Amino acid sequence: MSQACQGKPAPASNSDRYICDRYDPATFGPVCAFNEWDPLEEVIVGVAERSCEPLCDVDPVWKYLFHSDDKALASSGPYPKSLVDAARAELDNLTRVMKNEGVTVRRPESMPFEESFSAPGAWKVPNGFNATCPRDIVFTVGNSICEAPMGLRTRFFEYHCYRPLIQEYFKAGSQWVTAPKGIMNDQLYAADYPVDETSLERRRLISKHKHITTEYEPIWDAADMMRMGKDIFFQRSFVSNEFGIEWLRRTFAPQGYRVHTLHSEDVVPKHIDCTLLPVRPGIAVENPTRKMEQRHVFIENGWRLLPSAEVVPQPDQWVKSVIRPTSKWIGINFVSIDDRRIVCSASEKHVIKMLESIGAKVIPVDFAAMFYLGGGFHCATTDVRRRGDRLSYFPKIDEEEEATKEKHKYSSFMGHTDIGALQ
């Protein structure tokens, strides 16, 4: 992999972009993904077995992720068997759909999430969560497969489910990057942060980029990032802080990546894949209720931000018995097989129509139970390999970067010139 974008002209179809890396399976190994839309060749789909609900009292972030008005439904321990069985069937069906579209599917292992665990002298939780959402903990950047440290205590050991796969990819030639695991003691959380998401104080803090998680140590969930070639956009949320984003920035800068921080007006900022979802180069779906402060970066670089159609949550059998940590906007949590084929919730007719209006071939798939156990199609999958080169899709950023380099070169020259020798 090249250390930085060399500024080589891209093909005529991408005349305003630059090729940074050529897709080369022989060099990269089995892991390679530069964006969210190139043809998907291999993917990890989650598993629902042994899923449990976190306990609010010992996992301070969990209660801030609820979108339900009935917080009394929140409990801890194993989820109802009917819910887990339904989610397992949905994930198995998604696996079949992916295979039918020519995608190789891998599955993680489950683990005893119902068992308690602790950090010495800091905290103890009665149970873990699940392995339904590989996007949250594992992501690929180029030929690197990366493990996130996670933002919830109950998800501390979730990486165990993916280690056999990651080790296999590493032995086959891919890179393996693991973020530092947090201590997650009470200093990581703002004890007086307002729980009421409708409060003016909550909105005021969000507008000042203040969240339930502090900057005590680096934390992030992998589902807070979107890859767009040379540029990676990372959302500051309740489970990803600036410290964690800076760790990512320094880690991937030597490979020529630019990591950008995004802030949205969402009062329950969790993961970026219900805020901004790129469809193909130059077009992305934007949540109309969670507009990003930095959206001008996309507009200035010729991107069209398409406001999402209204989502229509469907009634289900668990709505009055189990807390749902996902919002109604989980309906736009789609995953792209390529720049035309998109897997989307079958019940979201308005979203499907919107995607078809921009030339997408939508593959409707039923999802309902999974919305209680972690998320939608983007959450339930993580890319292993997409076939395509790494390009730059933000020419204005390229120009600014080149101007900065040129200025630095000029300043360095002037700073080291012997003025006396010029007289």
C-alpha positions in Angstrom: 0.0 0.0 0.0 1.3 3.4 -0.9 2.2 5.7 2.0 0.2 8.6 0.6 -1.8 9.7 -2.4 0.7 10.4 -5.2 -1.6 12.7 -7.2 -1.8 10.4 -10.2 -4.6 11.3 -12.6 -7.6 9.0 -12.3 -9.4 7.4 -15.2 -11.5 9.7 -17.5 -14.6 8.7 -15.6 -13.1 10.0 -12.4 -11.2 12.9 -14.0 -11.5 15.1 -10.9 -10.1 12.6 -8.5 -6.8 11.0 -7.8 -5.8 7.4 -7.4 -4.2 6.7 -4.1 -4.0 2.9 -4.1 -4.7 0.2 -6.7 -6.9 -2.7 -5.6 -4.5 -5.6 -5.5 -5.7 -8.8 -3.7 -2.3 -10.4 -4.2 -0.6 -7.6 -2.2 -3.3 -6.8 0.3 -4.5 -10.3 1.2 -8.1 -11.1 1.9 -8.9 -7.7 3.5 -9.4 -4.6 1.3 -12.0 -1.9 1.5 -11.7 1.8 0.7 -15.3 3.0 0.8 -18.9 2.0 1.4 -20.0 1.4 -2.2 -17.4 -0.6 -4.3 -18.5 -4.1 -5.2 -18.7 -6.2 -2.0 -16.9 -9.5 -2.2 -16.8 -10.7 1.4 -18.7 -9.6 4.5 -19.1 -10.6 8.2 -22.8 -11.0 9.3 -23.5 -11.0 13.0 -25.1 -13.7 15.2 -27.8 -13.3 17.8 -27.2 -16.3 20.1 -27.0 -15.6 23.8 -27.9 -11.9 23.4 -28.3 -9.9 26.7 -29.5 -6.5 27.7 -27.0 -4.2 29.6 -27.7 -2.9 33.1 -28.1 0.9 33.2 -26.7 1.3 36.7 -23.3 -0.1 35.9 -23.1 0.9 32.2 -23.6 4.7 32.4 -24.0 5.2 28.6 -26.7 2.6 28.0 -29.6 4.7 29.4 -28.6 7.6 27.2 -29.1 5.5 24.1 -32.8 4.8 24.6 -35.2 6.4 22.2 -38.3 4.8 23.8 -40.6 6.8 26.1 -41.1 3.7 28.3 -37.7 3.5 30.1 -39.4 1.2 32.6 -39.0 -1.6 30.1 -35.2 -1.5 30.5 -33.8 -4.5 32.4 -30.8 -6.7 32.3 -30.0 -10.3 31.5 -30.9 -12.5 28.5 -33.4 -11.1 26.0 -36.7 -13.1 25.5 -36.1 -16.3 23.6 -38.7 -15.3 21.0 -36.8 -12.1 20.3 -33.4 -13.8 20.0 -34.9 -16.6 17.8 -36.5 -14.0 15.5 -33.3 -12.0 15.2 -31.3 -15.2 14.5 -33.7 -16.0 11.6 -33.4 -12.5 10.2 -29.6 -12.7 10.3 -29.6 -16.1 8.7 -31.9 -14.7 6.0 -29.6 -11.8 5.4 -26.8 -14.3 5.0 -28.7 -16.1 2.3 -29.5 -12.8 0.5 -25.8 -11.8 0.5 -24.8 -15.2 -0.8 -27.4 -15.1 -3.6 -25.9 -11.8 -4.6 -22.5 -13.4 -5.0 -21.0 -12.2 -1.7 -18.9 -14.5 0.6 -20.3 -14.4 4.1 -18.4 -15.1 7.3 -20.0 -15.3 10.8 -18.4 -14.6 14.2 -18.7 -16.9 17.2 -20.9 -16.2 20.1 -19.8 -16.2 23.7 -21.3 -16.5 27.1 -22.7 -12.9 27.3 -24.9 -13.9 30.2 -21.9 -14.2 32.5 -20.6 -11.3 34.6 -17.2 -9.7 34.4 -15.3 -6.8 35.9 -12.4 -4.5 35.9 -10.3 -4.8 39.1 -11.2 -2.0 41.5 -13.3 -0.1 38.9 -16.6 -1.7 37.9 -18.5 -4.9 37.4 -21.3 -5.8 35.0 -23.8 -8.7 35.4 -23.7 -9.6 31.7 -22.5 -8.5 28.3 -24.4 -7.6 25.2 -24.2 -9.7 21.9 -22.4 -10.2 18.6 -25.3 -9.1 16.3 -23.5 -6.0 15.0 -19.9 -6.6 13.7 -19.9 -3.0 12.2 -19.7 -1.7 15.8 -16.4 -3.4 16.7 -14.6 -4.4 13.5 -13.9 -2.3 10.4 -11.5 -2.3 7.5 -9.3 0.5 6.2 -7.4 -0.6 3.1 -5.8 -3.9 3.9 -6.0 -3.3 7.7 -8.7 -5.0 9.8 -9.2 -3.0 13.0 -10.7 -3.7 16.4 -12.5 -0.8 18.2 -12.2 -0.4 22.0 -15.9 0.2 22.3 -17.8 2.8 24.4 -19.9 0.6 26.7 -18.5 -1.5 29.6 -20.8 -4.4 28.7 -19.2 -4.6 25.2 -15.6 -4.7 26.6 -14.9 -8.3 25.6 -17.0 -8.4 22.5 -13.9 -8.6 20.3 -13.5 -12.3 21.5 -16.2 -13.2 19.0 -14.2 -11.9 16.0 -10.7 -13.0 17.0 -10.7 -16.3 15.1 -11.7 -14.5 11.9 -9.2 -11.6 12.4 -6.4 -14.0 13.1 -7.2 -16.0 9.9 -7.1 -12.7 7.9 -3.8 -11.7 9.4 -2.2 -15.1 8.7 -3.4 -14.7 5.1 -1.5 -11.4 4.7 -3.7 -8.6 6.0 -2.8 -6.0 8.6 -4.2 -6.2 12.1 -4.8 -3.0 14.2 -6.1 -3.0 17.7 -7.0 0.2 19.6 -6.0 0.5 23.3 -8.6 -0.9 25.6 -10.0 1.6 28.0 -10.1 1.4 31.8 -13.7 2.7 31.7 -13.8 3.9 35.3 -16.1 6.7 36.5 -13.9 9.5 35.1 -14.9 8.5 31.6 -18.5 9.5 32.2 -20.1 12.9 33.1 -22.1 12.0 36.2 -24.4 15.0 36.0 -25.2 14.8 32.3 -29.0 15.3 31.7 -30.8 12.1 31.0 -33.9 13.8 29.5 -33.2 14.0 25.8 -35.8 16.7 25.4 -34.3 19.1 28.0 -32.8 22.4 26.9 -29.7 21.7 28.9 -29.1 18.5 26.9 -29.4 20.5 23.6 -27.1 23.2 24.9 -24.5 20.7 25.8 -24.7 18.9 22.5 -24.3 22.3 20.7 -21.1 22.7 22.6 -19.9 19.2 21.8 -20.3 18.0 25.4 -21.4 14.4 25.7 -22.0 11.8 28.4 -18.5 10.4 27.7 -15.5 12.7 28.6 -12.0 12.8 27.1 -10.5 10.8 29.9 -9.2 8.1 27.6 -9.7 7.2 23.9 -12.9 5.4 23.1 -14.8 4.8 19.9 -17.2 2.4 18.2 -16.3 1.5 14.6 -19.9 2.2 13.5 -19.2 5.9 14.0 -17.0 6.0 10.8 -17.7 6.2 7.1 -14.9 5.5 4.6 -14.9 7.6 1.4 -11.6 6.8 -0.2 -8.8 8.9 1.0 -11.1 10.5 3.6 -12.6 8.9 6.7 -15.4 10.8 8.5 -15.8 10.0 12.1 -18.7 11.2 14.2 -18.3 12.4 17.8 -21.0 10.6 19.7 -21.9 9.2 23.1 -19.7 6.2 22.4 -16.8 7.9 20.4 -14.8 10.8 21.8 -12.3 13.3 20.3 -9.5 11.4 22.0 -10.4 8.3 20.2 -10.8 10.1 16.8 -7.3 11.6 17.3 -5.9 8.2 17.9 -7.4 7.0 14.6 -6.1 10.1 12.9 -2.5 9.5 13.9 -2.7 5.8 13.3 -3.9 6.1 9.7 -2.2 9.4 8.6 1.0 7.6 7.7 -1.0 5.5 5.1 -2.3 8.7 3.5 -5.7 8.8 5.1 -7.4 12.0 6.3 -9.6 11.5 9.4 -12.3 14.2 9.9 -14.5 14.8 12.9 -18.2 15.3 12.3 -20.7 16.7 14.8 -24.5 16.5 14.4 -27.4 18.2 16.1 -28.7 14.8 17.3 -29.5 14.8 21.1 -28.9 11.0 21.1 -25.7 10.8 19.1 -24.8 7.2 18.7 -23.6 5.9 15.4 -23.1 7.7 12.1 -25.0 5.1 10.0 -28.3 6.7 10.8 -27.0 10.2 10.2 -25.0 10.0 6.9 -24.9 7.1 4.4 -23.0 7.5 1.2 -24.6 5.7 -1.8 -21.9 6.3 -4.4 -19.3 8.9 -5.3 -20.9 12.4 -5.0 -24.2 11.4 -3.4 -25.1 10.5 0.2 -28.4 10.2 2.2 -28.6 12.6 5.1 -30.9 12.3 8.1 -32.9 15.5 7.9 -33.2 15.7 11.7 -29.5 15.3 12.4 -27.8 17.7 10.1 -24.0 17.8 10.5 -22.2 21.0 11.3 -19.5 20.1 8.8 -22.0 19.3 5.9 -20.5 22.3 3.9 -17.4 20.1 3.3 -19.5 17.8 1.2 -21.3 20.6 -0.6 -18.1 22.4 -1.4 -16.7 19.2 -2.9 -19.7 18.6 -5.2 -21.5 16.1 -3.1 -25.3 16.0 -3.1 -26.8 15.4 0.3 -30.2 13.8 -0.2 -32.6 14.3 2.7 -34.0 10.9 3.7 -37.6 10.1 3.1 -39.7 9.8 6.2 -39.3 6.4 7.9 -42.4 4.5 9.2 -41.7 2.2 12.1 -43.9 -0.9 12.0 -45.6 -2.3 15.1 -44.2 -5.6 16.4 -44.8 -8.1 19.2 -41.9 -6.8 21.4 -42.7 -3.1 21.5 -44.5 -3.3 24.9 -42.1 -5.7 26.6 -38.5 -4.9 25.6 -36.6 -1.6 25.4 -35.6 -0.6 21.9 -32.2 1.2 21.8 -32.5 2.2 18.1 -34.5 5.2 16.9 -37.1 5.2 14.1 -34.4 6.2 11.8 -32.9 2.7 11.9 -35.1 2.4 8.7 -32.4 4.2 6.7 -29.6 1.9 8.0 -29.1 0.2 4.6 -26.0 -1.5 3.3 -24.6 -1.3 -0.3 -23.5 -4.4 -2.2 -22.2 -2.1 -4.9 -23.0 1.5 -6.1 -26.4 0.3 -7.4 -27.5 -2.7 -5.3 -28.7 -1.8 -1.8 -30.2 -4.0 1.0 -32.9 -2.1 2.7 -35.8 -2.8 5.1 -38.7 -4.2 3.2 -41.2 -2.2 5.3 -39.6 1.2 4.5 -41.6 1.9 1.3 -40.7 5.6 1.3 -37.0 5.0 1.7 -37.0 2.4 -1.0 -38.8 4.8 -3.4 -36.2 7.5 -2.5 -33.3 5.1 -3.3 -34.9 4.0 -6.5 -35.2 7.6 -7.5 -31.4 7.9 -7.6 -31.0 4.8 -9.6 -30.5 2.2 -6.9 -31.7 -1.4 -7.3 -33.1 -2.1 -3.8 -33.2 -5.6 -2.4 -35.9 -5.5 0.3 -35.3 -7.7 3.3 -37.4 -8.1 6.5 -35.8 -6.8 9.7 -37.7 -6.2 13.0 -36.3 -8.1 15.9 -32.7 -6.9 15.1 -33.8 -3.4 15.8 -34.1 -4.4 19.4 -30.8 -6.3 19.5 -28.5 -3.6 18.0 -29.4 -2.2 14.6 -30.1 -2.4 10.9 -28.4 -3.9 7.9 -25.3 -1.7 8.0 -24.9 -2.5 11.7 -25.3 -6.2 11.2 -22.6 -6.4 8.6 -19.0 -5.3 8.2 -17.1 -5.3 5.0 -14.1 -7.5 4.6 -13.3 -6.9 0.9 -14.7 -4.5 -1.7 -13.2 -4.5 -5.2 -12.0 -1.0 -6.1 -9.1 1.5 -5.9 -8.7 4.1 -3.2 -9.5 7.5 -4.7 -9.9 11.0 -3.5 -13.5 12.3 -3.7 -12.8 15.7 -2.1 -10.8 17.8 -4.6 -11.1 21.0 -2.5 -9.4 19.2 0.4 -6.7 18.0 -2.0 -6.1 21.5 -3.1 -5.9 22.9 0.4 -3.6 20.1 1.4 -1.2 20.7 -1.5 -1.3 24.5 -0.8 -0.3 23.8 2.8 2.5 21.5 1.7 3.8 24.1 -0.7 3.6 26.9 1.9 5.5 24.7 4.3 8.2 24.0 1.8 8.5 27.7 1.0 8.7 28.6 4.7 11.3 25.9 5.4 13.4 27.2 2.5 13.2 30.8 3.7 13.9 29.7 7.2 17.1 27.9 6.3 18.4 30.4 3.7 21.6 32.2 4.6 20.5 35.8 4.0 24.0 37.0 4.1 24.9 34.9 1.1 22.3 36.7 -1.0 23.7 40.1 -0.4 
